[in-house]
């Protein structure tokens, strides 16, 4: 995926696309099926959406890919994530990209540097951590599933599992 500059298109629906069909502690849910694209495809068709449909007659969810012609390309705002600063290569990325190769007014230079650093940090974050926002959404869905499971069967095992996934959300 990294070599080909592919990324996960995301999805709507259940976070899981496969289940092993077993019950209790032997039950396993996973997201095995995904749709990948590169930047060129996303720019060409910004309205692509992937939906995980219900598992009927199979242990895998069918993936429905739709294209909404009315969807305008939405430019995501840049979000600085504090935990980046703890990574060993963060300062190097900032230093390498906080440079301008031309002379201009201070405002033009500053704007150029901010845009360059924004792009570099976005790329670096995706390569280093993956799609962190999708991971957070997925973990939140896992917590919701375990909360429901604990409500139905308030066993010590279900409570421990719920606490484990809640902690994994806090660790991000």
N, CA and C atoms as a LAMMPS dump frame, in Angstrom:
ITEM: TIMESTEP
0
ITEM: NUMBER OF ATOMS
516
ITEM: BOX BOUNDS ff ff ff
-5.0000000000000000e+02 5.0000000000000000e+02
-5.0000000000000000e+02 5.0000000000000000e+02
-5.0000000000000000e+02 5.0000000000000000e+02
ITEM: ATOMS id mol type element x y z
1 1 1 N 0.822 -1.191 0
2 1 2 C 0 0 0
3 1 3 C 0.867 1.256 0
4 2 1 N 1.88 1.288 0.876
5 2 2 C 2.731 2.477 0.953
6 2 3 C 3.516 2.685 -0.331
7 3 1 N 4.035 1.608 -0.894
8 3 2 C 4.827 1.707 -2.117
9 3 3 C 4.001 2.274 -3.259
10 4 1 N 2.757 1.889 -3.331
11 4 2 C 1.875 2.345 -4.412
12 4 3 C 1.1 3.608 -4.039
13 5 1 N 1.348 4.176 -2.856
14 5 2 C 0.65 5.367 -2.38
15 5 3 C -0.868 5.184 -2.352
16 6 1 N -1.296 4.029 -1.852
17 6 2 C -2.719 3.74 -1.73
18 6 3 C -3.178 4.011 -0.309
19 7 1 N -4.431 4.382 -0.171
20 7 2 C -5.005 4.589 1.146
21 7 3 C -6.419 4.028 1.16
22 8 1 N -6.878 3.716 2.343
23 8 2 C -8.203 3.161 2.552
24 8 3 C -9.239 4.254 2.296
25 9 1 N -10.276 3.948 1.518
26 9 2 C -11.322 4.918 1.201
27 9 3 C -12.283 5.163 2.359
28 10 1 N -12.167 4.388 3.427
29 10 2 C -13.106 4.537 4.524
30 10 3 C -14.39 3.767 4.224
31 11 1 N -15.409 3.974 5.03
32 11 2 C -16.637 3.21 4.83
33 11 3 C -17.768 3.773 5.67
34 12 1 N -18.965 3.316 5.355
35 12 2 C -20.155 3.536 6.164
36 12 3 C -20.647 2.16 6.569
37 13 1 N -21.374 2.102 7.662
38 13 2 C -21.904 0.825 8.119
39 13 3 C -21.047 0.216 9.205
40 14 1 N -21.244 -1.064 9.43
41 14 2 C -20.508 -1.782 10.462
42 14 3 C -19.007 -1.711 10.2
43 15 1 N -18.21 -1.644 11.272
44 15 2 C -16.759 -1.594 11.062
45 15 3 C -16.202 -2.957 10.692
46 16 1 N -16.981 -4.005 10.912
47 16 2 C -16.498 -5.351 10.628
48 16 3 C -17.029 -5.845 9.288
49 17 1 N -16.196 -6.54 8.537
50 17 2 C -16.628 -7.11 7.261
51 17 3 C -16.594 -8.632 7.281
52 18 1 N -16.162 -9.211 8.382
53 18 2 C -16.072 -10.664 8.482
54 18 3 C -16.32 -11.092 9.91
55 19 1 N -16.963 -12.264 10.067
56 19 2 C -17.071 -12.869 11.383
57 19 3 C -16.952 -14.373 11.225
58 20 1 N -16.379 -15.014 12.239
59 20 2 C -16.092 -16.442 12.112
60 20 3 C -17.291 -17.342 12.402
61 21 1 N -18.42 -16.791 12.808
62 21 2 C -19.63 -17.578 12.998
63 21 3 C -19.716 -18.3 14.33
64 22 1 N -18.747 -18.105 15.199
65 22 2 C -18.771 -18.761 16.509
66 22 3 C -19.406 -17.839 17.54
67 23 1 N -19.699 -18.399 18.682
68 23 2 C -20.338 -17.619 19.749
69 23 3 C -19.403 -17.491 20.944
70 24 1 N -19.864 -16.646 21.887
71 24 2 C -19.154 -16.424 23.142
72 24 3 C -17.717 -15.977 22.887
73 25 1 N -16.772 -16.522 23.641
74 25 2 C -15.375 -16.075 23.545
75 25 3 C -14.715 -16.471 22.23
76 26 1 N -15.283 -17.442 21.516
77 26 2 C -14.699 -17.887 20.246
78 26 3 C -15.119 -17.018 19.066
79 27 1 N -16.035 -16.07 19.315
80 27 2 C -16.528 -15.204 18.244
81 27 3 C -15.473 -14.163 17.889
82 28 1 N -15.189 -14.053 16.609
83 28 2 C -14.186 -13.093 16.134
84 28 3 C -14.816 -12.227 15.048
85 29 1 N -14.679 -10.91 15.211
86 29 2 C -15.1 -9.933 14.22
87 29 3 C -13.836 -9.249 13.703
88 30 1 N -13.728 -9.058 12.395
89 30 2 C -12.568 -8.363 11.817
90 30 3 C -13.01 -7.547 10.608
91 31 1 N -12.224 -6.547 10.295
92 31 2 C -12.419 -5.802 9.043
93 31 3 C -11.358 -6.29 8.068
94 32 1 N -11.702 -7.3 7.29
95 32 2 C -10.764 -7.895 6.342
96 32 3 C -10.872 -7.272 4.956
97 33 1 N -12.056 -6.839 4.59
98 33 2 C -12.315 -6.357 3.238
99 33 3 C -12.261 -4.839 3.209
100 34 1 N -11.516 -4.29 2.244
101 34 2 C -11.314 -2.842 2.16
102 34 3 C -11.261 -2.409 0.7
103 35 1 N -11.485 -1.131 0.489
104 35 2 C -11.326 -0.531 -0.835
105 35 3 C -10.201 0.499 -0.743
106 36 1 N -9.255 0.395 -1.657
107 36 2 C -8.111 1.292 -1.666
108 36 3 C -8.121 2.149 -2.921
109 37 1 N -7.5 3.326 -2.81
110 37 2 C -7.391 4.229 -3.955
111 37 3 C -6.125 5.056 -3.789
112 38 1 N -5.772 5.73 -4.869
113 38 2 C -4.669 6.692 -4.774
114 38 3 C -5.261 8.097 -4.866
115 39 1 N -4.411 9.086 -4.691
116 39 2 C -4.861 10.485 -4.705
117 39 3 C -5.525 10.834 -6.039
118 40 1 N -4.961 10.346 -7.141
119 40 2 C -5.504 10.665 -8.464
120 40 3 C -6.947 10.197 -8.602
121 41 1 N -7.239 8.986 -8.119
122 41 2 C -8.608 8.469 -8.201
123 41 3 C -9.544 9.306 -7.336
124 42 1 N -9.09 9.663 -6.138
125 42 2 C -9.941 10.461 -5.252
126 42 3 C -10.202 11.849 -5.837
127 43 1 N -9.201 12.429 -6.498
128 43 2 C -9.403 13.736 -7.109
129 43 3 C -10.308 13.641 -8.336
130 44 1 N -10.203 12.552 -9.075
131 44 2 C -11.034 12.348 -10.258
132 44 3 C -12.491 12.095 -9.868
133 45 1 N -12.705 11.303 -8.825
134 45 2 C -14.041 10.967 -8.345
135 45 3 C -14.141 11.244 -6.848
136 46 1 N -14.307 12.504 -6.445
137 46 2 C -14.336 12.841 -5.02
138 46 3 C -15.574 12.335 -4.284
139 47 1 N -16.584 11.893 -5
140 47 2 C -17.823 11.449 -4.356
141 47 3 C -17.917 9.95 -4.14
142 48 1 N -16.795 9.219 -4.184
143 48 2 C -16.845 7.771 -3.965
144 48 3 C -17.148 7.465 -2.498
145 49 1 N -18.065 6.539 -2.284
146 49 2 C -18.4 6.101 -0.928
147 49 3 C -18.463 4.584 -0.891
148 50 1 N -17.936 4.006 0.167
149 50 2 C -17.95 2.558 0.364
150 50 3 C -18.885 2.261 1.533
151 51 1 N -19.809 1.334 1.324
152 51 2 C -20.734 0.93 2.378
153 51 3 C -20.593 -0.56 2.614
154 52 1 N -20.456 -0.943 3.888
155 52 2 C -20.439 -2.358 4.258
156 52 3 C -21.891 -2.798 4.416
157 53 1 N -22.337 -3.697 3.558
158 53 2 C -23.714 -4.193 3.615
159 53 3 C -23.814 -5.342 4.614
160 54 1 N -25.036 -5.784 4.892
161 54 2 C -25.252 -6.871 5.852
162 54 3 C -24.716 -8.191 5.326
163 55 1 N -24.22 -9 6.255
164 55 2 C -23.702 -10.328 5.914
165 55 3 C -24.892 -11.286 5.801
166 56 1 N -25.348 -11.517 4.61
167 56 2 C -26.474 -12.428 4.404
168 56 3 C -25.986 -13.538 3.49
169 57 1 N -25.976 -14.759 4.005
170 57 2 C -25.549 -15.902 3.217
171 57 3 C -24.047 -16.034 3.103
172 58 1 N -23.295 -15.267 3.861
173 58 2 C -21.841 -15.319 3.808
174 58 3 C -21.281 -14.85 5.14
175 59 1 N -20.011 -15.14 5.369
176 59 2 C -19.37 -14.614 6.564
177 59 3 C -18.672 -13.285 6.277
178 60 1 N -18.738 -12.801 5.024
179 60 2 C -18.175 -11.505 4.63
180 60 3 C -19.298 -10.546 4.252
181 61 1 N -19.068 -9.264 4.527
182 61 2 C -20.01 -8.23 4.107
183 61 3 C -19.714 -7.841 2.667
184 62 1 N -20.744 -7.744 1.828
185 62 2 C -20.506 -7.186 0.498
186 62 3 C -20.152 -5.698 0.635
187 63 1 N -19.281 -5.206 -0.218
188 63 2 C -18.916 -3.798 -0.216
189 63 3 C -19.6 -3.125 -1.396
190 64 1 N -20.372 -2.103 -1.116
191 64 2 C -21.063 -1.349 -2.152
192 64 3 C -20.312 -0.043 -2.361
193 65 1 N -19.85 0.18 -3.589
194 65 2 C -19.153 1.427 -3.912
195 65 3 C -20.101 2.279 -4.746
196 66 1 N -20.38 3.484 -4.247
197 66 2 C -21.269 4.396 -4.958
198 66 3 C -20.53 5.686 -5.26
199 67 1 N -21.035 6.389 -6.249
200 67 2 C -20.454 7.665 -6.638
201 67 3 C -21.545 8.715 -6.628
202 68 1 N -21.37 9.731 -5.823
203 68 2 C -22.33 10.807 -5.72
204 68 3 C -21.83 11.983 -6.565
205 69 1 N -22.508 12.259 -7.664
206 69 2 C -22.1 13.339 -8.566
207 69 3 C -22.177 14.71 -7.911
208 70 1 N -23.081 14.852 -6.928
209 70 2 C -23.285 16.155 -6.296
210 70 3 C -22.269 16.473 -5.201
211 71 1 N -21.456 15.484 -4.842
212 71 2 C -20.486 15.709 -3.763
213 71 3 C -19.345 16.575 -4.266
214 72 1 N -19.226 17.715 -3.683
215 72 2 C -18.106 18.584 -4.017
216 72 3 C -16.899 18.133 -3.212
217 73 1 N -15.737 18.292 -3.782
218 73 2 C -14.54 17.885 -3.07
219 73 3 C -14.364 18.77 -1.837
220 74 1 N -14.26 18.125 -0.708
221 74 2 C -14.126 18.842 0.548
222 74 3 C -12.665 18.843 0.936
223 75 1 N -12.144 20.037 1.139
224 75 2 C -10.76 20.134 1.561
225 75 3 C -10.722 20.003 3.075
226 76 1 N -9.992 18.988 3.531
227 76 2 C -9.899 18.764 4.968
228 76 3 C -9.022 19.832 5.593
229 77 1 N -9.432 20.261 6.765
230 77 2 C -8.606 21.223 7.479
231 77 3 C -7.455 20.477 8.158
232 78 1 N -6.361 21.172 8.3
233 78 2 C -5.181 20.593 8.932
234 78 3 C -5.395 20.529 10.439
235 79 1 N -5.033 19.414 11.029
236 79 2 C -5.136 19.264 12.48
237 79 3 C -3.788 18.823 13.011
238 80 1 N -3.245 19.631 13.885
239 80 2 C -1.981 19.29 14.526
240 80 3 C -2.282 18.369 15.698
241 81 1 N -1.604 17.228 15.748
242 81 2 C -1.821 16.264 16.811
243 81 3 C -0.619 16.283 17.755
244 82 1 N -0.868 16.592 18.996
245 82 2 C 0.182 16.799 19.98
246 82 3 C 1.116 15.599 20.113
247 83 1 N 0.582 14.381 19.994
248 83 2 C 1.43 13.216 20.18
249 83 3 C 2.494 13.084 19.093
250 84 1 N 2.344 13.796 17.973
251 84 2 C 3.384 13.784 16.938
252 84 3 C 4.732 14.207 17.513
253 85 1 N 4.706 15.191 18.412
254 85 2 C 5.954 15.757 18.932
255 85 3 C 6.784 14.732 19.691
256 86 1 N 6.193 13.641 20.103
257 86 2 C 6.909 12.599 20.836
258 86 3 C 7.638 11.63 19.907
259 87 1 N 7.333 11.662 18.623
260 87 2 C 7.968 10.746 17.677
261 87 3 C 9.377 11.234 17.359
262 88 1 N 10.301 10.298 17.243
263 88 2 C 11.714 10.649 17.052
264 88 3 C 12.003 11.401 15.753
265 89 1 N 11.203 11.215 14.737
266 89 2 C 11.486 11.881 13.455
267 89 3 C 10.701 13.18 13.254
268 90 1 N 9.867 13.565 14.23
269 90 2 C 9.021 14.749 14.073
270 90 3 C 9.848 16.017 13.821
271 91 1 N 10.83 16.279 14.674
272 91 2 C 11.624 17.503 14.54
273 91 3 C 12.368 17.551 13.208
274 92 1 N 12.825 16.419 12.749
275 92 2 C 13.524 16.368 11.456
276 92 3 C 12.59 16.774 10.323
277 93 1 N 11.361 16.264 10.362
278 93 2 C 10.381 16.611 9.319
279 93 3 C 10.115 18.118 9.346
280 94 1 N 9.963 18.684 10.542
281 94 2 C 9.699 20.128 10.657
282 94 3 C 10.884 20.926 10.117
283 95 1 N 12.087 20.564 10.552
284 95 2 C 13.287 21.302 10.108
285 95 3 C 13.464 21.241 8.597
286 96 1 N 13.264 20.061 8.018
287 96 2 C 13.451 19.893 6.574
288 96 3 C 12.418 20.662 5.757
289 97 1 N 11.255 20.879 6.326
290 97 2 C 10.181 21.514 5.561
291 97 3 C 9.9 22.954 5.963
292 98 1 N 10.622 23.482 6.913
293 98 2 C 10.456 24.88 7.304
294 98 3 C 11.53 25.716 6.62
295 99 1 N 11.594 25.555 5.332
296 99 2 C 12.574 26.283 4.53
297 99 3 C 11.884 26.782 3.272
298 100 1 N 12.359 27.906 2.81
299 100 2 C 11.848 28.443 1.547
300 100 3 C 13.028 28.587 0.596
301 101 1 N 12.806 28.268 -0.643
302 101 2 C 13.89 28.347 -1.622
303 101 3 C 13.765 29.601 -2.499
304 102 1 N 13.171 30.648 -1.954
305 102 2 C 13.039 31.916 -2.674
306 102 3 C 12.947 33.052 -1.662
307 103 1 N 13.044 34.277 -2.134
308 103 2 C 12.935 35.457 -1.268
309 103 3 C 11.642 36.19 -1.61
310 104 1 N 10.961 36.61 -0.551
311 104 2 C 9.703 37.349 -0.728
312 104 3 C 9.416 38.091 0.567
313 105 1 N 8.256 38.732 0.6
314 105 2 C 7.879 39.437 1.826
315 105 3 C 7.695 38.418 2.946
316 106 1 N 7.836 38.843 4.194
317 106 2 C 7.692 37.907 5.321
318 106 3 C 6.343 37.165 5.332
319 107 1 N 5.275 37.844 4.932
320 107 2 C 3.959 37.197 4.931
321 107 3 C 3.867 36.11 3.871
322 108 1 N 4.404 36.37 2.698
323 108 2 C 4.399 35.373 1.624
324 108 3 C 5.259 34.179 2.027
325 109 1 N 6.433 34.442 2.582
326 109 2 C 7.309 33.362 3.036
327 109 3 C 6.635 32.517 4.119
328 110 1 N 6.033 33.187 5.083
329 110 2 C 5.375 32.464 6.165
330 110 3 C 4.255 31.581 5.616
331 111 1 N 3.441 32.124 4.737
332 111 2 C 2.348 31.364 4.136
333 111 3 C 2.888 30.147 3.381
334 112 1 N 3.957 30.346 2.624
335 112 2 C 4.58 29.249 1.875
336 112 3 C 5.075 28.16 2.838
337 113 1 N 5.759 28.564 3.909
338 113 2 C 6.312 27.609 4.867
339 113 3 C 5.204 26.816 5.561
340 114 1 N 4.144 27.51 5.954
341 114 2 C 3.026 26.825 6.623
342 114 3 C 2.391 25.788 5.7
343 115 1 N 2.15 26.148 4.449
344 115 2 C 1.541 25.213 3.5
345 115 3 C 2.454 24.015 3.255
346 116 1 N 3.737 24.279 3.101
347 116 2 C 4.709 23.206 2.853
348 116 3 C 4.772 22.265 4.056
349 117 1 N 4.832 22.833 5.257
350 117 2 C 4.902 22.012 6.466
351 117 3 C 3.604 21.233 6.683
352 118 1 N 2.477 21.865 6.429
353 118 2 C 1.179 21.203 6.541
354 118 3 C 1.162 19.948 5.669
355 119 1 N 1.549 20.09 4.413
356 119 2 C 1.552 18.959 3.479
357 119 3 C 2.516 17.874 3.943
358 120 1 N 3.711 18.275 4.365
359 120 2 C 4.719 17.312 4.806
360 120 3 C 4.266 16.551 6.052
361 121 1 N 3.702 17.274 7.034
362 121 2 C 3.249 16.62 8.265
363 121 3 C 2.059 15.695 8.005
364 122 1 N 1.188 16.095 7.109
365 122 2 C 0.049 15.248 6.764
366 122 3 C 0.537 13.936 6.149
367 123 1 N 1.46 14.038 5.194
368 123 2 C 2.02 12.843 4.553
369 123 3 C 2.784 12 5.569
370 124 1 N 3.626 12.646 6.366
371 124 2 C 4.423 11.945 7.38
372 124 3 C 3.512 11.225 8.384
373 125 1 N 2.447 11.881 8.827
374 125 2 C 1.54 11.28 9.795
375 125 3 C 0.864 10.04 9.218
376 126 1 N 0.4 10.136 7.97
377 126 2 C -0.265 8.989 7.342
378 126 3 C 0.711 7.824 7.18
379 127 1 N 1.959 8.127 6.798
380 127 2 C 2.965 7.07 6.628
381 127 3 C 3.383 6.486 7.974
382 128 1 N 3.453 7.314 9.001
383 128 2 C 3.931 6.888 10.313
384 128 3 C 2.841 6.22 11.144
385 129 1 N 1.652 6.802 11.147
386 129 2 C 0.576 6.325 12.019
387 129 3 C -0.617 5.747 11.274
388 130 1 N -0.68 5.884 9.964
389 130 2 C -1.861 5.469 9.225
390 130 3 C -2.944 6.536 9.348
391 131 1 N -4.167 6.175 9.018
392 131 2 C -5.285 7.121 9.129
393 131 3 C -5.774 7.124 10.571
394 132 1 N -5.206 7.998 11.372
395 132 2 C -5.481 8.036 12.81
396 132 3 C -6.949 8.333 13.105
397 133 1 N -7.581 9.169 12.296
398 133 2 C -8.982 9.517 12.544
399 133 3 C -9.903 8.319 12.269
400 134 1 N -9.573 7.533 11.242
401 134 2 C -10.346 6.317 10.98
402 134 3 C -10.119 5.299 12.092
403 135 1 N -8.895 5.227 12.6
404 135 2 C -8.604 4.311 13.701
405 135 3 C -9.411 4.682 14.943
406 136 1 N -9.512 5.967 15.215
407 136 2 C -10.282 6.423 16.377
408 136 3 C -11.755 6.063 16.205
409 137 1 N -12.298 6.322 15.009
410 137 2 C -13.701 5.955 14.758
411 137 3 C -13.918 4.457 14.934
412 138 1 N -12.971 3.665 14.432
413 138 2 C -13.084 2.209 14.554
414 138 3 C -13.026 1.772 16.011
415 139 1 N -12.093 2.343 16.771
416 139 2 C -11.991 1.993 18.189
417 139 3 C -13.25 2.398 18.958
418 140 1 N -13.813 3.552 18.62
419 140 2 C -15.049 3.973 19.28
420 140 3 C -16.18 2.995 18.987
421 141 1 N -16.236 2.49 17.752
422 141 2 C -17.256 1.505 17.394
423 141 3 C -17.024 0.204 18.153
424 142 1 N -15.774 -0.198 18.301
425 142 2 C -15.454 -1.403 19.072
426 142 3 C -15.913 -1.232 20.515
427 143 1 N -15.679 -0.057 21.087
428 143 2 C -16.125 0.202 22.466
429 143 3 C -17.646 0.107 22.549
430 144 1 N -18.363 0.686 21.573
431 144 2 C -19.828 0.607 21.584
432 144 3 C -20.305 -0.847 21.542
433 145 1 N -19.648 -1.662 20.715
434 145 2 C -20.018 -3.079 20.623
435 145 3 C -19.795 -3.77 21.969
436 146 1 N -18.652 -3.499 22.591
437 146 2 C -18.352 -4.145 23.875
438 146 3 C -19.227 -3.606 25.003
439 147 1 N -19.626 -2.355 24.926
440 147 2 C -20.569 -1.828 25.91
441 147 3 C -21.905 -2.561 25.804
442 148 1 N -22.376 -2.741 24.575
443 148 2 C -23.64 -3.458 24.372
444 148 3 C -23.515 -4.906 24.836
445 149 1 N -22.388 -5.519 24.534
446 149 2 C -22.17 -6.906 24.948
447 149 3 C -22.126 -7.017 26.476
448 150 1 N -21.481 -6.045 27.111
449 150 2 C -21.405 -6.067 28.57
450 150 3 C -22.782 -5.827 29.194
451 151 1 N -23.582 -4.982 28.555
452 151 2 C -24.934 -4.736 29.056
453 151 3 C -25.783 -6.003 28.982
454 152 1 N -25.604 -6.776 27.898
455 152 2 C -26.367 -8.022 27.755
456 152 3 C -25.859 -9.116 28.686
457 153 1 N -24.543 -9.197 28.813
458 153 2 C -23.909 -10.244 29.623
459 153 3 C -22.837 -9.594 30.495
460 154 1 N -23.217 -9.091 31.667
461 154 2 C -22.258 -8.371 32.512
462 154 3 C -21.304 -9.299 33.278
463 155 1 N -20.538 -10.065 32.532
464 155 2 C -19.571 -10.97 33.154
465 155 3 C -18.259 -10.229 33.406
466 156 1 N -17.407 -10.83 34.221
467 156 2 C -16.091 -10.25 34.479
468 156 3 C -15.274 -10.165 33.194
469 157 1 N -15.392 -11.182 32.357
470 157 2 C -14.65 -11.186 31.083
471 157 3 C -15.104 -10.046 30.178
472 158 1 N -16.406 -9.857 30.077
473 158 2 C -16.919 -8.785 29.225
474 158 3 C -16.531 -7.413 29.775
475 159 1 N -16.534 -7.267 31.092
476 159 2 C -16.119 -5.998 31.684
477 159 3 C -14.634 -5.738 31.425
478 160 1 N -13.797 -6.753 31.582
479 160 2 C -12.359 -6.606 31.339
480 160 3 C -12.093 -6.249 29.883
481 161 1 N -12.838 -6.894 28.978
482 161 2 C -12.676 -6.611 27.546
483 161 3 C -13.08 -5.169 27.235
484 162 1 N -14.176 -4.735 27.83
485 162 2 C -14.642 -3.364 27.63
486 162 3 C -13.608 -2.368 28.152
487 163 1 N -13.087 -2.61 29.336
488 163 2 C -12.079 -1.709 29.902
489 163 3 C -10.823 -1.661 29.04
490 164 1 N -10.427 -2.795 28.493
491 164 2 C -9.246 -2.858 27.623
492 164 3 C -9.43 -1.963 26.398
493 165 1 N -10.6 -2.04 25.752
494 165 2 C -10.83 -1.239 24.546
495 165 3 C -11.04 0.233 24.879
496 166 1 N -11.64 0.512 26.01
497 166 2 C -11.752 1.918 26.423
498 166 3 C -10.368 2.523 26.641
499 167 1 N -9.482 1.753 27.265
500 167 2 C -8.118 2.234 27.503
501 167 3 C -7.386 2.424 26.177
502 168 1 N -7.593 1.549 25.201
503 168 2 C -6.91 1.699 23.918
504 168 3 C -7.333 2.991 23.217
505 169 1 N -8.584 3.438 23.441
506 169 2 C -9.015 4.727 22.882
507 169 3 C -8.272 5.876 23.56
508 170 1 N -8.065 5.751 24.856
509 170 2 C -7.378 6.816 25.596
510 170 3 C -5.895 6.862 25.268
511 171 1 N -5.325 5.737 24.854
512 171 2 C -3.891 5.678 24.575
513 171 3 C -3.511 6.361 23.263
514 172 1 N -4.48 6.647 22.426
515 172 2 C -4.154 7.269 21.135
516 172 3 C -3.809 8.711 21.306
